[in-house]
Amino acid sequence: MQDFLIHASLFLAIVIAFVLVLVSYENWYWSKRDNSKTLGLKEVLSNFSLGSSYKLIDAVVIALTVVLFYDEIKSFGLNLAMGDQWYMWLVTFFAVDLGFYVLHLTMHKVRWFWTSHVTHHSSDRYNYSVALRQNFTIALNGTMLILWVPAALIGFDMNMVLLALEINLLYQFLLHTEMPSPLDRLGLIFNTPSHHRVHHGCKPEQIDTNFGGTLIIWDRLFGTFVSEQDAGELSYGITRNQPRSYNPFTLLFHEWRDMLADLWQTRDLRVLWKGPGWIDQRQTDKSQAPSETANTL
C-alpha cells in the first residue's frame, strides 16, 4: 500500500503541473480574444480546491478498498486468464471506457449518484478548471463500484484497470475548453471538446447526452450522441437550484441537502433512485391531476 500511495502522489504532482500549464495557457488565450472567458481568482481557487480534495480522498479510498479487496472479489468471478500482453492493455482500455460510459450514465439517471456528480456540472462556465470541479463523495457513496466490481468479477488485472482509468480521466481534462482543439478532428471515434460541451449543456436538447469518456462510439451505439451542430446554442450549468457561490462546501453538499430535504418532505424512497428531475415531474403531475370534485361532476 505504501508503494501505491507513493506512486499516486508522484502521478498527482505530475498532473497538477500539467493542469497549471494548460489553465494558464487557456487564460492567456482568452485574455487576447474575449475577456469574459478569462478566469477569476475565486473560480480558480474553488475549482482547484475541489479537485485536490477529490483526488486525495479518491487515492485513499482506492488504497483502502480496491487495493485490499480487488483480488478477493476477483476470486468470486469468472477468473478469465488475462496476461500482460500488449493486446490485453487494449482490451482493458476498451472495457474501462465502456465501464465509464455506464458509470457516467448512471450518475445522471440515479439521484443518489447525481448528488456527487452535480458538482461537476454546476458551473455556468466551461474551461479547463471546470474539469477539476469534482466532488470527493463520489469515492464514498459507491459510485466507483459500478466500474470496479464488474472489472474484478470479469478478471481484469487491477493495475491495468487503474492505469486505463487514469488515462481516461486525464484525457477528459482536455475536453473542458471552448478553445479550438485538434481533438475535434477525431470526433467520429473519440470524445472531443465539441462533444463534451454538449454534455455540459443544460437545455432540454443537451441534457443526458455524450456520456463517453475517451471514446464517443458508445454514445453512437446506444443513441445518446448529439453533435454540437444539432444541440442549439449552449448554456452551461444545471436546471434545478443552480448554485451562485464559489464556496467549496456549498458546491460539495448543496445537492445532498436538497435530496435529503425532498426525501423528508415526500417520505418516498424513490427519491434516492429516480432521476434528478423526477421530484419536479412528480409535483407537476400532482398539480395537474383533476380534483375529486371535478371527477364526480
C-alpha positions in Angstrom: 0.0 0.0 0.0 2.9 2.3 0.8 4.2 1.9 -2.8 0.8 2.6 -4.2 0.5 5.9 -2.2 4.0 6.9 -3.3 3.2 6.3 -7.0 -0.2 8.0 -6.6 1.4 11.1 -5.1 4.0 11.3 -7.9 1.3 10.9 -10.5 -0.7 13.6 -8.8 2.2 16.0 -8.8 2.8 15.5 -12.5 -0.9 16.0 -13.2 -1.0 19.2 -11.1 1.9 20.7 -13.1 0.2 19.7 -16.4 -3.1 21.2 -15.3 -1.5 24.5 -14.2 0.3 24.9 -17.5 -2.9 24.4 -19.5 -5.1 26.5 -17.3 -2.6 29.3 -17.5 -2.4 29.0 -21.3 -6.2 29.0 -21.7 -6.5 32.1 -19.6 -3.8 33.8 -21.6 -5.6 32.8 -24.9 -8.9 34.3 -23.8 -7.3 37.4 -22.4 -6.2 38.2 -26.0 -9.7 37.4 -27.5 -12.5 37.5 -25.1 -12.0 38.8 -21.5 -15.4 37.5 -20.5 -14.0 33.9 -20.7 -10.9 34.6 -18.5 -10.8 33.0 -15.1 -11.3 34.9 -11.8 -9.3 34.1 -8.8 -12.3 32.8 -6.8 -13.3 30.5 -9.6 -9.7 29.0 -9.9 -9.3 28.6 -6.1 -12.7 27.0 -5.8 -12.2 24.5 -8.6 -8.6 23.6 -7.6 -9.7 23.0 -4.0 -12.5 20.7 -5.2 -10.1 18.8 -7.5 -7.5 18.5 -4.8 -9.9 17.1 -2.2 -11.4 14.7 -4.7 -8.0 13.2 -5.7 -6.8 13.0 -2.1 -9.9 11.1 -0.9 -10.1 9.1 -4.1 -6.5 7.9 -3.6 -7.1 6.9 0.0 -10.3 5.1 -0.8 -8.7 3.2 -3.6 -5.8 2.2 -1.4 -8.1 1.1 1.4 -10.7 -0.7 -0.7 -9.7 -1.6 -4.2 -6.1 -2.4 -3.4 -7.0 -4.5 -0.4 -10.2 -6.3 -1.7 -9.9 -6.4 -5.5 -8.3 -9.9 -5.7 -10.7 -11.2 -3.1 -13.7 -10.0 -5.2 -11.9 -11.3 -8.3 -11.8 -14.8 -6.8 -15.6 -15.0 -6.9 -15.8 -14.1 -10.6 -15.0 -15.6 -14.0 -11.3 -15.5 -13.4 -10.6 -15.2 -17.1 -7.0 -15.8 -17.9 -5.7 -12.4 -18.8 -1.9 -12.0 -19.3 0.1 -8.8 -19.7 0.4 -9.0 -23.5 0.0 -5.7 -25.3 -3.4 -6.6 -26.7 -4.7 -7.1 -23.1 -3.9 -3.4 -22.4 -6.1 -2.6 -25.4 -8.9 -4.9 -24.3 -8.7 -3.3 -20.8 -8.8 0.2 -22.2 -12.0 -0.5 -24.2 -13.6 -2.3 -21.3 -12.8 0.5 -18.8 -14.1 3.1 -21.3 -17.3 1.2 -21.7 -17.5 0.8 -17.9 -17.0 4.6 -17.6 -19.9 5.2 -20.0 -22.2 3.0 -17.9 -21.0 4.7 -14.7 -21.4 8.2 -16.1 -24.9 7.5 -17.5 -25.9 6.1 -14.1 -24.6 9.2 -12.3 -27.0 11.2 -14.4 -30.0 8.9 -14.1 -29.9 8.0 -10.4 -30.2 10.9 -8.0 -28.2 9.2 -5.2 -25.2 9.2 -7.6 -26.1 12.6 -9.1 -25.7 14.2 -5.8 -21.9 13.8 -6.2 -21.6 14.3 -9.9 -23.8 17.5 -10.0 -20.8 19.5 -8.6 -19.0 18.9 -11.9 -22.0 20.3 -13.9 -22.8 23.2 -11.6 -20.6 25.8 -13.3 -22.2 28.2 -15.8 -18.8 28.5 -17.4 -16.8 26.0 -19.4 -13.0 25.8 -19.1 -10.1 23.6 -18.1 -10.6 24.5 -14.4 -14.1 23.1 -14.6 -12.6 19.6 -15.2 -11.3 19.9 -11.6 -14.7 20.7 -10.2 -15.2 17.3 -8.7 -16.9 16.0 -5.5 -15.0 13.7 -3.2 -18.2 12.0 -2.1 -18.1 10.1 -5.4 -15.4 8.0 -3.7 -17.6 7.4 -0.7 -21.2 6.8 -2.0 -20.5 3.6 -4.0 -20.3 5.2 -7.4 -17.0 3.7 -8.4 -18.2 0.2 -7.5 -20.2 0.4 -10.8 -16.8 0.1 -12.6 -14.5 -1.7 -10.2 -16.7 -4.6 -9.2 -17.5 -5.8 -12.8 -13.9 -5.4 -13.7 -12.8 -7.6 -10.8 -15.5 -10.2 -11.5 -14.6 -10.5 -15.1 -10.9 -10.9 -14.2 -9.1 -7.8 -15.4 -5.8 -7.0 -13.8 -6.2 -4.3 -11.1 -3.2 -2.3 -12.2 -4.2 -2.3 -15.8 -7.7 -1.1 -14.9 -6.3 1.6 -12.7 -3.9 2.8 -15.4 -6.6 2.7 -18.1 -9.0 4.7 -15.8 -6.4 7.4 -15.0 -5.5 7.8 -18.7 -9.3 8.1 -19.4 -9.8 10.8 -16.8 -6.6 12.7 -17.8 -7.8 12.7 -21.4 -11.2 14.0 -20.3 -9.5 17.0 -18.7 -8.5 18.1 -22.3 -12.2 18.1 -23.3 -13.1 21.0 -21.0 -12.4 24.0 -23.1 -14.1 26.3 -25.6 -10.8 27.0 -27.4 -10.3 25.4 -30.8 -8.8 22.0 -30.3 -7.1 19.5 -32.7 -9.1 16.8 -30.9 -12.2 17.9 -32.6 -10.9 16.3 -35.8 -11.2 12.9 -34.1 -14.8 13.2 -33.3 -16.0 10.2 -35.3 -14.5 7.8 -32.7 -13.1 9.9 -29.9 -14.8 12.2 -27.4 -13.9 15.8 -28.2 -14.3 19.2 -26.6 -17.1 19.9 -29.0 -19.0 16.7 -28.0 -18.3 17.3 -24.3 -19.6 20.9 -24.4 -22.9 19.5 -25.4 -22.8 17.1 -22.4 -22.4 20.1 -20.1 -25.3 22.0 -21.7 -28.4 22.5 -19.6 -31.1 22.9 -22.3 -33.5 20.0 -22.9 -31.8 19.0 -26.2 -28.4 19.0 -24.5 -29.2 17.2 -21.2 -28.2 13.5 -20.9 -26.1 13.3 -24.0 -22.5 12.3 -24.9 -21.6 10.3 -21.8 -18.4 8.8 -23.3 -15.0 9.1 -21.6 -12.3 8.8 -24.1 -14.4 7.2 -26.9 -17.7 8.5 -28.3 -18.5 5.2 -30.0 -20.7 4.1 -27.1 -22.9 7.1 -27.4 -23.3 6.5 -31.1 -24.1 2.8 -30.5 -26.6 3.4 -27.7 -28.3 6.5 -29.1 -27.1 9.1 -26.6 -24.9 11.1 -29.1 -25.8 14.7 -30.1 -23.4 16.8 -32.1 -22.8 20.4 -31.2 -24.3 21.4 -34.5 -27.6 19.8 -33.6 -27.6 20.9 -29.9 -28.5 24.5 -30.4 -27.0 27.4 -28.5 -25.2 26.0 -25.5 -25.9 27.1 -21.9 -23.9 25.6 -19.1 -25.0 24.8 -15.5 -27.8 22.8 -14.0 -31.6 23.3 -14.3 -32.5 22.9 -10.7 -31.1 25.1 -7.8 -28.2 26.5 -9.8 -25.6 27.5 -7.1 -24.3 31.0 -7.2 -21.3 30.5 -5.0 -17.6 29.7 -5.1 -17.8 28.2 -1.6 -16.5 24.6 -1.9 -18.7 23.4 0.9 -21.8 24.8 -0.9 -20.7 23.2 -4.2 -20.0 19.8 -2.5 -23.1 19.4 -0.4 -26.0 21.5 -1.8 -27.5 18.6 -3.8 -27.1 16.2 -0.8 -29.0 18.7 1.2 -31.7 19.1 -1.4 -32.1 15.4 -1.9 -32.5 14.7 1.8 -35.0 17.6 2.0 -37.0 16.1 -0.8 -36.8 12.7 0.9 -38.0 14.1 4.2 -40.8 16.1 2.5 -42.2 13.3 0.4 -41.4 10.3 2.6 -40.8 8.5 -0.7 -37.6 6.4 -1.0 -37.9 6.6 -4.8 -36.2 10.0 -4.5 -33.0 8.1 -4.0 -33.0 6.1 -7.2 -35.2 8.1 -9.6 -33.6 10.7 -11.8 -32.7 14.2 -10.7 -35.8 15.7 -12.3 -38.3 13.1 -11.0 -39.3 15.1 -8.0 -40.2 18.1 -10.1 -42.2 16.0 -12.5 -44.0 14.3 -9.6 -45.0 17.7 -8.2 -46.1 18.8 -11.7 -48.2 15.7 -12.2 -49.9 16.2 -8.8 -50.7 19.8 -9.5 -52.2 18.9 -12.9 -54.3 16.0 -11.6 -58.0 16.7 -11.6 -59.6 17.1 -8.2 -62.0 14.5 -6.7 -64.8 17.1 -7.1 -64.1 17.5 -10.8 -64.1 13.7 -11.3 -67.6 13.4 -9.8 -69.2 16.1 -12.0 
